[in-house]
Amino acid sequence: MGLPHGLLGGVVDTALSVFYTATSTLTQSKTNGLSLLGTLLAPTLPRFLTNNPMPDGYPWGSLTDWGDNQYTEYPRTGVVRHYEFTVSRGVIAPDGYVRDVLLVNGAFPGPLIEANWGDTVVVDVHNDITGPEEGTGIHWHGFLQHETPWEDGAPGISQCPIPPRRSYRYEFIASLYGTSWYHSHYSAQFSGGLLGPIVVHGPTSENYDVDLGPILLTDWYHKEYFDIVEEMLSPNGNLAVASDNNLINGKMHFNCSAVAPGDTTPCVNNAGISKFRFQTGKTHRLRLANAGANGVQRFSIDEHTLTVIAEDFVPVKPYNTSVVTLGVGQRADVLVTANAGGPSSAFWMRSNLTGCSVARQPHALAAVYYDQANTSTTPSSTAWDIPDPSTCANEDLDITEPLFPIPLPEATLTQTMDIETFTNASNITLWKFNGVSMRTDYNHPVILLANDGNFSYPAQWNVVNYQSHKAIRIIVNNRGIGSHPMHLHGHNFYVLHEGPGAWDGTIVRPSNPLRRDVYLVRGNGHLVIQFDGQPGVWAFHCHVAWHASGGFVASLIVEPEKVERMHIPRDVEKNCRAWGMWSRYNVVDQIDSGT
């Protein structure tokens, strides 16, 4: 059922016509709790937060996006941005189908974290997940964690989980700038709602008038994450998990007639879609992030050209496109000028799950209204006629070039890591990465053991120790048909090459290769990355929640002698003691890799 994959406009499938309306039957509190994202009440963002010292008129002084290396020359403002997050269970209906979710401060998506480049971000996370109780941990996606690798938020790797009814304070420097997101890194929790946007304001060479803020694209599941993982990792289970819907800023309609027979869960048609206001003739900055669990998203706005100015946390030389492709975890900052119609115009914003993804309803819609448009009207615009590509990959590497050039250093170590599946003795199908299906130990984070001088670990932890190497090249060979968004914590890596089959040794633009923290490796293909290692223990994994749950994770130790000399705060060990006490008297139902 549904429209063909791709942004094919002009004909609306009769069975899906219920989606093509801007009216809503549920209140925002019913669909998204306390979140304002997706409503016309969501505030626009400033160019920067103004309660900083302002040398040269900007919080970051004279630093620019084109003339300074942000990895070595980031500011230290001394300003602290403090947030309080309470993680708890709740019941909402983002698409009209009522389900149990995980919320941050009662909201889905969670609250925006906002800072200036060089600020210190402090987040007190209170774990109030009860009925049943669960641990948790929050990953601050894309942050380098300079000198604070224990704040990376991956349980079993950089910390112990935060036990129920306990709290943990994360503190780290915003040493990069742009758009990102935070999410749980405990099992597949984030697929159930535990996520939110991050904006770090920094310099830009591009002119725009309005910052519309974050636009989160998320595939959505009607079952709870634990039930999905349990089914997937049962004997004869299926690693291909189908999403039920696709959301923009946590909202989209669902055709309740498509609910499975016998499912008595309350469901309401036309629950509501996200709405945005454009100022006629003005240029708007949109901060896109694929915050889903599995699907590759293709984002567009009918009849509007998108100018890409940043990918992940990397400013790039601007280029124009009609469609932006984002794998899970990837972000793109785009500029859009409201010049496709008059002041009363309205247009569809779209994000489609591509043919790379298993989706029962792959089409997400939001409405874009110009100044004088009636916001209760339904847009009638036509989609770009651009079918999905036959390969599940990002745009060609030669399209995107970082604004600040960094030549590729010579690698001191090259490693090959293969992606495979296998069936174990219990007839459960799992992922194997670098020859291992990973399973973490919540009670013994690798970084704490390394800090104690212990560098001998069980094979199932899938730990790779790079010793003294600092320029590390990894060739990822995908032995299966599906694509994978590969994410390396704590680094922006150079993307050397990507394509079908085996790597032939070619490097795309070695004078200034693309840099990102997530990149897609296509089915039966390869991805070659390289990174300038910084001391720590860093997760390297597929960002598809279900693949990571199935063991598709490795832990990379970089400069172990420096890790051993780190002064890790006592609060990290204090949290481990609290987790150890809780797990001693409570069953930790770890049915997957754990991270």
C-alpha positions in Angstrom: 0.0 0.0 0.0 1.2 3.5 -0.6 3.0 5.7 -3.1 6.1 4.4 -4.9 9.4 5.0 -3.2 10.9 8.2 -4.4 9.7 11.8 -4.5 7.2 11.2 -7.3 4.4 13.8 -7.2 1.3 14.5 -9.1 -0.8 11.5 -8.2 -2.0 10.7 -4.7 -2.7 7.1 -3.9 -6.4 6.8 -2.9 -5.6 4.7 0.1 -3.2 7.3 1.4 -5.3 10.3 0.7 -6.1 10.5 4.5 -2.5 11.7 5.0 -2.8 14.6 2.6 -4.4 17.1 4.9 -3.2 19.8 7.2 -6.0 19.4 9.7 -5.4 17.6 13.1 -7.7 15.7 15.5 -5.3 15.6 18.5 -3.8 18.3 20.6 0.0 18.7 20.8 0.0 17.3 24.3 -1.6 14.1 23.1 0.8 13.6 20.2 4.1 15.0 21.6 3.7 15.8 25.3 5.4 19.0 26.3 7.3 19.5 23.0 6.6 22.5 20.9 8.6 21.2 17.9 6.4 20.8 14.9 4.1 23.7 15.9 4.0 27.3 14.8 4.8 28.2 18.5 8.3 26.7 18.2 10.7 29.6 18.5 13.2 30.6 15.7 16.8 30.6 16.8 19.2 33.5 17.1 22.6 33.7 15.4 24.2 33.1 18.7 23.4 33.3 22.4 24.2 36.8 23.7 25.2 36.3 27.4 28.8 35.5 26.4 31.8 37.8 26.3 31.8 39.3 22.8 35.4 39.9 21.5 35.3 41.2 18.0 31.5 41.2 18.2 31.1 37.4 18.4 31.3 34.9 21.2 34.0 33.1 19.2 36.0 36.2 18.6 37.7 36.5 15.2 37.6 32.7 14.4 35.9 31.9 11.1 34.4 28.8 9.3 36.8 29.1 6.4 40.2 30.3 7.9 40.6 28.4 11.1 41.0 24.7 12.0 38.1 24.0 14.4 39.8 20.9 15.7 42.7 22.8 17.1 41.5 26.4 17.4 38.2 26.3 19.1 37.4 29.0 21.7 37.2 28.5 25.5 34.4 30.9 26.5 34.1 29.8 30.1 30.3 30.1 29.8 28.3 27.1 31.2 25.0 26.0 29.6 23.2 24.0 32.3 20.3 21.6 31.5 18.2 19.3 33.7 16.8 16.2 32.0 14.4 13.8 33.6 13.9 10.6 31.6 10.6 8.8 32.2 7.9 6.7 30.7 4.8 8.2 29.2 1.9 7.6 26.8 1.5 9.7 23.6 0.4 9.2 20.0 2.8 11.0 17.7 0.9 9.6 14.6 -2.4 8.9 16.3 -1.5 5.4 17.4 -1.3 5.4 21.2 1.8 3.8 22.7 4.2 3.7 25.6 7.3 5.9 25.0 10.4 7.2 26.8 10.3 11.0 27.2 12.8 13.7 28.2 11.1 16.2 30.5 7.8 14.9 29.3 8.5 15.7 25.7 9.0 13.9 22.4 11.3 15.0 20.8 13.2 16.1 23.9 14.2 19.7 24.7 16.7 21.6 22.6 20.2 21.9 23.9 21.6 25.2 22.7 25.1 26.7 23.2 27.8 28.8 21.5 30.9 27.4 20.1 33.4 26.9 23.0 30.8 26.9 25.8 30.7 24.2 28.4 27.6 22.0 28.3 26.4 20.6 31.6 23.4 18.2 31.7 22.1 16.6 34.8 20.3 13.4 33.7 17.8 12.0 36.2 16.7 8.4 35.5 13.1 8.1 36.4 12.3 5.1 34.1 10.0 2.9 36.2 7.3 0.3 35.5 9.6 -1.5 34.7 12.9 0.1 35.8 15.8 0.4 33.3 19.2 1.9 33.3 20.1 4.5 30.7 22.9 6.6 29.3 23.0 9.6 26.9 25.3 10.0 24.0 26.0 13.5 22.7 26.3 12.7 19.0 29.2 14.1 17.1 30.9 15.8 20.1 34.7 15.2 20.2 34.8 15.0 24.0 38.3 16.6 24.1 39.8 15.4 27.4 36.5 14.0 28.6 36.0 10.6 26.8 34.2 9.3 29.9 31.3 11.7 29.1 30.6 10.0 25.7 27.6 8.2 27.1 28.0 4.6 25.8 27.3 2.1 28.7 29.9 -0.6 28.9 32.4 1.5 26.9 32.7 4.9 28.5 30.4 4.6 31.5 28.1 2.4 33.5 24.4 2.9 33.0 22.7 5.4 35.2 20.6 3.3 37.6 16.9 3.9 38.1 16.1 6.7 40.5 19.7 8.0 40.3 21.3 10.9 38.5 24.5 11.6 36.6 26.0 14.9 35.5 27.6 15.1 32.0 30.0 17.9 31.4 31.9 18.6 28.1 33.1 21.4 25.8 31.2 22.3 22.6 34.4 22.2 20.6 32.6 21.9 17.2 29.6 23.8 16.0 26.5 23.2 13.9 23.6 20.8 14.2 23.4 17.5 16.1 21.3 15.5 18.5 21.4 13.5 21.7 20.0 10.0 22.3 20.1 7.1 24.6 22.9 4.6 24.0 21.4 1.9 26.2 20.1 -1.0 24.0 17.7 0.5 21.4 16.0 2.9 23.9 16.3 5.9 21.5 14.0 4.3 19.0 11.3 4.6 21.7 11.6 8.4 22.0 14.6 9.1 24.1 16.2 11.7 21.9 16.4 15.4 21.2 18.1 18.2 19.1 21.4 20.1 19.8 22.4 23.4 18.2 25.9 24.9 18.7 26.1 28.4 17.2 29.3 29.2 15.4 30.7 31.3 12.6 29.2 31.1 9.0 30.1 32.7 5.8 26.6 32.3 4.5 23.8 34.9 4.7 20.4 34.0 5.9 17.5 35.8 7.6 15.7 33.2 9.8 17.0 30.2 11.7 14.0 27.8 11.8 15.9 25.5 14.1 16.0 21.7 14.3 14.0 19.4 12.0 14.2 15.8 13.2 13.4 13.0 10.8 12.5 9.7 12.5 11.1 6.5 11.4 8.5 5.3 14.0 7.5 2.0 15.5 4.2 1.1 17.2 5.8 -1.7 19.3 8.1 -0.9 22.2 11.8 -1.2 21.5 12.3 -4.0 23.9 9.6 -6.1 22.3 11.1 -5.5 18.8 14.6 -6.5 20.0 13.2 -9.6 21.7 11.4 -10.7 18.6 14.4 -9.9 16.3 16.8 -11.9 18.5 14.6 -14.9 19.0 15.3 -18.2 17.2 14.3 -17.8 13.6 14.0 -14.1 14.2 14.3 -11.5 11.4 17.0 -8.8 11.4 14.9 -6.7 8.9 12.7 -4.7 11.2 9.9 -2.8 9.5 8.9 0.7 10.7 5.2 1.6 10.9 5.5 5.3 10.0 7.8 8.3 9.3 7.7 11.5 11.3 8.9 15.1 10.9 9.6 16.7 14.3 7.7 13.9 15.9 4.4 14.2 13.9 2.6 12.6 11.0 -0.8 11.0 10.2 -1.4 7.3 10.3 -4.1 5.4 8.5 -5.7 3.5 11.4 -7.4 1.0 9.1 -3.9 -0.4 8.6 -3.6 -1.5 12.2 -3.2 -5.2 12.4 -6.3 -7.3 13.0 -6.9 -7.9 16.6 -4.9 -4.9 17.7 -7.2 -3.0 20.0 -4.8 -0.1 20.7 -6.5 3.3 20.4 -5.7 5.0 17.1 -7.0 8.3 15.6 -6.7 9.3 12.0 -5.3 12.8 11.0 -3.5 13.1 14.3 -1.6 16.2 13.1 1.5 17.1 11.0 4.3 19.6 11.7 3.9 23.1 10.4 6.5 25.8 9.6 6.3 29.5 8.7 8.4 31.0 6.0 8.8 34.7 5.5 8.2 35.6 1.9 11.4 36.4 0.0 13.6 35.6 3.1 16.3 32.9 3.3 15.8 30.3 6.1 18.2 28.0 7.7 16.9 24.5 8.4 18.8 22.1 10.6 18.1 18.6 9.5 18.9 15.4 11.4 18.1 11.8 10.8 17.2 10.8 14.4 15.5 7.5 13.4 16.3 3.9 14.2 16.8 2.5 10.8 15.6 4.3 7.7 17.6 6.3 5.1 15.7 9.6 4.7 15.4 11.7 1.5 14.3 15.3 2.4 12.8 17.9 0.1 10.4 20.9 0.0 8.2 21.0 -3.1 9.4 23.6 -5.7 12.2 24.9 -3.5 16.0 24.5 -4.0 18.0 23.5 -0.9 21.5 24.9 -0.5 23.6 22.7 1.7 26.1 24.6 3.9 27.1 22.0 6.5 27.1 18.2 6.9 27.3 16.8 10.4 29.5 19.3 12.3 31.5 20.3 9.2 30.9 23.5 7.2 31.1 22.8 3.5 31.3 24.8 0.3 27.7 25.5 -0.5 26.0 23.4 -3.2 22.4 23.3 -4.5 20.2 20.2 -4.6 16.5 19.3 -4.7 16.9 16.4 -2.3 19.1 15.7 0.8 19.9 12.1 1.7 20.6 11.3 5.3 21.4 8.0 6.9 20.7 7.5 10.6 22.7 10.0 12.6 23.7 12.2 9.7 22.8 15.9 9.7 22.7 18.7 7.1 22.2 22.4 7.5 20.4 23.8 4.4 19.3 27.3 3.3 16.0 27.8 1.6 14.7 31.0 0.1 10.9 31.6 0.2 10.6 32.6 -3.5 8.5 29.9 -5.0 5.2 31.7 -4.6 3.3 34.6 -3.2 2.7 35.5 0.4 -0.4 33.3 0.6 1.4 30.2 -0.7 1.7 26.8 1.0 3.9 23.9 0.2 4.6 20.3 1.3 7.8 19.4 3.1 8.6 15.8 2.6 10.9 13.1 4.0 10.7 9.7 2.4 12.2 6.5 3.7 14.0 5.1 0.7 13.9 1.6 -0.8 16.9 0.9 1.4 14.5 0.7 4.4 11.7 -1.6 5.4 8.7 0.6 6.0 5.0 0.1 6.1 4.3 3.8 5.6 7.5 5.6 4.3 6.2 9.1 3.5 6.4 11.9 6.1 4.8 15.2 5.4 4.8 18.7 7.0 3.3 21.9 5.8 5.2 25.1 5.0 3.2 28.3 5.0 4.3 31.7 3.7 3.4 34.8 5.7 -0.2 35.3 4.7 -1.2 31.7 4.1 -4.1 30.2 6.1 -2.4 27.6 8.3 -5.5 25.4 8.3 -5.4 24.9 4.6 -3.8 21.9 2.9 -1.0 22.5 0.5 -1.5 21.4 -3.1 2.1 21.6 -4.3 3.8 19.0 -6.5 6.8 17.0 -5.4 10.1 16.9 -7.3 10.1 14.1 -9.8 13.2 12.5 -8.6 13.1 8.7 -8.0 15.2 7.1 -5.3 18.6 6.0 -6.6 19.2 2.3 -7.2 22.1 2.3 -4.6 21.7 3.0 -0.9 24.4 5.5 -0.6 25.1 9.2 0.2 25.8 11.7 -2.6 29.0 11.2 -4.7 32.0 12.2 -2.6 33.2 14.8 -5.1 30.0 16.8 -4.6 30.8 17.9 -1.0 34.0 19.7 0.0 34.8 21.0 3.5 35.1 24.8 3.7 38.3 24.6 5.8 40.7 22.4 3.9 42.7 19.7 5.7 45.0 17.5 3.5 44.9 13.8 4.3 47.8 12.8 6.6 49.7 9.7 5.8 48.2 6.7 7.7 50.4 4.9 10.2 48.1 1.9 10.4 45.5 0.3 8.0 42.9 -2.2 9.2 40.2 -4.1 7.4 36.9 -4.6 9.2 34.2 -6.8 7.6 30.4 -6.7 8.1 28.8 -10.1 8.2 25.8 -12.0 9.6 25.8 -15.5 11.1 23.4 -17.8 13.0 24.5 -19.0 16.4 23.9 -22.3 18.0 20.5 -21.1 19.3 19.4 -20.4 15.8 19.6 -16.6 16.4 20.9 -14.4 13.6 23.4 -11.8 14.7 25.7 -9.3 13.2 29.5 -9.8 13.2 31.8 -6.8 12.9 35.6 -7.3 12.6 34.9 -11.0 13.2 33.0 -10.5 16.5 29.4 -10.1 17.5 29.8 -7.6 20.3 28.1 -7.8 23.8 29.0 -5.2 26.3 29.5 -5.6 30.1 27.5 -2.8 31.8 29.4 -3.2 35.0 32.9 -2.9 33.6 33.3 0.0 31.2 36.4 -0.5 29.0 37.6 3.0 29.7 37.8 2.4 33.5 39.6 -0.8 33.1 42.1 0.8 30.7 42.5 3.7 33.1 43.5 1.0 35.7 46.1 -0.5 33.3 43.9 -3.5 32.4 44.1 -4.0 28.6 43.0 -7.6 28.4 39.3 -8.1 27.7 36.9 -10.9 26.7 36.7 -11.4 22.9 32.9 -10.6 22.9 33.6 -7.0 23.9 35.2 -6.5 20.5 37.9 -4.1 21.7 40.6 -3.0 19.2 43.7 -1.5 20.7 45.6 0.9 18.4 48.5 1.3 20.7 50.6 4.4 19.7 49.0 4.9 16.2 47.4 8.3 15.7 46.6 8.3 11.9 44.4 5.2 11.5 42.8 4.0 8.3 39.9 1.5 8.3 38.6 -0.3 5.3 35.0 -1.4 6.0 33.8 -4.2 3.7 30.1 -4.9 3.6 29.4 -8.5 2.8 25.6 -8.1 2.8 23.0 -6.5 0.6 21.9 -3.7 3.0 23.5 -0.4 3.6 24.8 0.8 7.0 25.4 4.2 8.5 28.8 3.9 10.1 29.4 6.2 13.1 32.6 6.8 15.0 32.4 8.4 18.4 34.7 11.2 19.3 35.9 12.0 15.8 35.2 13.6 12.5 36.8 11.1 10.1 38.1 11.6 6.6 36.0 9.8 4.0 38.5 8.5 1.5 36.3 6.3 -0.8 33.0 4.6 -1.0 31.5 2.3 -3.7 30.6 -1.2 -4.8 32.8 -4.2 -4.4 36.4 -4.0 -3.1 38.4 -0.7 -2.8 40.8 -0.2 -5.6 43.0 2.2 -3.6 41.6 5.4 -5.1 41.3 8.4 -2.7 38.8 11.1 -3.5 40.3 14.6 -3.2 43.2 13.8 -0.9 44.0 17.5 -0.7 40.8 18.1 1.2 38.7 14.9 1.7 35.1 15.0 3.0 34.9 14.9 6.8 31.9 13.5 8.7 31.0 11.5 11.8 28.5 9.2 10.0 28.7 7.8 6.5 26.8 5.1 4.6 28.5 2.0 3.3 26.4 0.5 0.5 25.4 -3.2 0.2 28.1 -5.4 -1.2 30.4 -2.4 -1.1 33.2 -0.7 0.8 33.8 2.4 2.8 37.3 3.7 3.6 37.8 6.2 6.4 40.7 7.6 8.3 40.9 9.5 11.5 43.3 11.5 13.6 43.0 9.6 16.8 42.5 11.3 20.2 43.0 9.5 23.5 40.0 7.5 24.7 37.8 4.5 24.1 35.4 5.1 21.3 32.5 3.1 19.9 32.5 2.4 16.2 29.2 1.0 15.0 26.3 0.9 12.6 23.8 3.5 13.7 20.8 1.3 12.8 19.4 0.6 16.3 18.5 -3.0 15.5 22.0 -3.7 14.0 23.8 -2.3 17.0 21.5 -4.4 19.2 22.5 -7.5 17.1 26.2 -7.0 17.9 27.3 -4.6 15.2 29.6 -2.6 17.5 33.4 -2.3 18.2 35.3 -0.3 20.8 38.5 1.4 19.7 41.2 2.3 22.2 43.3 5.2 21.0 46.6 6.1 22.7 46.2 3.6 25.6 49.1 5.0 27.6 47.4 8.4 27.8 44.1 6.7 28.7 45.9 5.1 31.6 47.1 8.5 32.8 43.7 10.2 32.7 42.2 11.7 35.8 38.7 10.4 35.5 36.3 12.1 37.9 35.1 10.2 40.9 31.5 10.7 39.8 32.1 8.2 37.0 33.2 5.5 39.5 30.5 6.6 41.9 27.9 6.0 39.2 29.4 2.5 38.5 29.2 1.6 42.2 25.5 2.7 42.2 24.8 0.6 39.1 26.7 -2.3 40.6 24.5 -2.1 43.8 21.3 -1.8 41.8 22.2 -4.7 39.4 23.1 -6.9 42.3 19.6 -6.9 43.6 17.7 -6.4 40.3 17.6 -8.5 37.1 19.3 -6.6 34.2 17.3 -7.9 31.2 20.1 -7.5 28.7 18.9 -9.4 25.7 21.1 -7.7 23.1 24.5 -6.1 22.7 23.5 -3.6 25.3 24.7 -0.5 23.4 
